[in-house]
Amino acid sequence: MNAKNHDNSISTKGTVRLPELKLLTGLGRSTIYARLDPKNRGYDCEFPRPIALGGRARGWHLAEVEAWLASRPRIRVIQGEQPQQAQLAKEAV
């Protein structure tokens, strides 16, 4: 069964693969794997763990990814400011 969506939409199935995870989180591949590695300074014990899909294929439970995203504070940049000069405001989700 091919879970890849050709229109770049997020899977409506229960699992997402790495390209979809990157879109959902806004994180790159290296950052995702750093969050999974306890030896890495970017480790996040709350980051969703991948599951085996068969062979070398891995995926993430969509519900766990959504829960992790909901638990993160949102940071927005005040409009009109340059990113390096911007005042950051935290928003509750």
C-alpha positions as CSV (number, residue, x, y, z in Angstrom):
1,M,0.0,0.0,0.0
2,N,1.5,3.3,-1.1
3,A,0.9,6.1,1.6
4,K,2.6,8.8,-0.5
5,N,0.2,11.6,-1.5
6,H,1.2,13.1,-4.8
7,D,-0.6,16.4,-4.1
8,N,1.7,17.2,-1.1
9,S,-1.3,17.0,1.3
10,I,-0.9,15.5,4.8
11,S,-1.9,11.9,5.1
12,T,-5.4,11.2,6.5
13,K,-4.2,7.8,7.6
14,G,-3.0,7.0,11.1
15,T,0.7,7.3,10.3
16,V,2.9,9.9,8.5
17,R,6.2,9.3,6.8
18,L,9.3,11.6,7.1
19,P,8.4,14.0,4.3
20,E,4.9,14.6,5.9
21,L,6.5,14.9,9.4
22,K,8.8,17.6,8.1
23,L,5.9,19.5,6.7
24,L,3.8,19.2,9.9
25,T,6.6,20.2,12.3
26,G,8.6,22.6,10.1
27,L,11.7,20.7,11.2
28,G,14.4,19.3,8.9
29,R,15.5,15.6,8.8
30,S,18.6,16.2,10.9
31,T,16.7,18.1,13.6
32,I,14.0,15.3,13.7
33,Y,16.6,12.6,14.3
34,A,18.5,14.8,16.8
35,R,15.3,15.1,18.8
36,L,15.1,11.3,18.9
37,D,18.8,10.7,19.9
38,P,19.4,10.8,23.7
39,K,23.1,11.4,23.1
40,N,22.4,14.6,21.1
41,R,22.0,18.0,22.7
42,G,18.8,18.5,20.6
43,Y,17.1,15.5,22.3
44,D,13.5,15.9,23.2
45,C,12.1,13.1,25.3
46,E,8.6,14.2,24.4
47,F,9.1,14.0,20.6
48,P,7.0,11.3,19.0
49,R,8.9,8.0,18.5
50,P,8.9,6.4,15.0
51,I,7.2,3.0,14.5
52,A,8.3,0.2,12.2
53,L,6.2,-0.1,9.1
54,G,8.0,-3.0,7.6
55,G,11.6,-3.5,6.4
56,R,13.5,-0.3,6.9
57,A,10.4,1.9,6.6
58,R,9.5,4.0,9.6
59,G,6.5,6.3,10.3
60,W,5.0,8.3,13.1
61,H,1.5,8.1,14.6
62,L,-0.3,11.2,13.3
63,A,-2.2,11.6,16.6
64,E,1.1,11.6,18.6
65,V,2.6,14.2,16.2
66,E,-0.5,16.4,16.6
67,A,-0.4,16.1,20.4
68,W,3.3,17.0,20.4
69,L,2.6,20.0,18.2
70,A,-0.3,21.1,20.4
71,S,1.9,21.0,23.5
72,R,4.5,23.4,22.0
73,P,4.2,27.1,22.5
74,R,3.7,29.1,19.3
75,I,6.1,32.0,18.6
76,R,5.1,34.7,16.3
77,V,7.1,37.5,14.9
78,I,5.6,41.0,15.2
79,Q,4.7,42.1,11.7
80,G,7.0,44.6,10.1
81,E,10.1,43.7,12.1
82,Q,13.2,42.0,10.7
83,P,13.6,38.5,12.1
84,Q,16.9,39.3,13.9
85,Q,15.4,42.5,15.4
86,A,11.9,41.1,16.0
87,Q,10.2,41.1,19.3
88,L,8.9,37.6,19.9
89,A,5.6,37.0,21.5
90,K,4.5,33.6,22.8
91,E,1.0,32.5,22.1
92,A,-0.9,29.7,23.8
93,V,-2.4,27.3,21.3
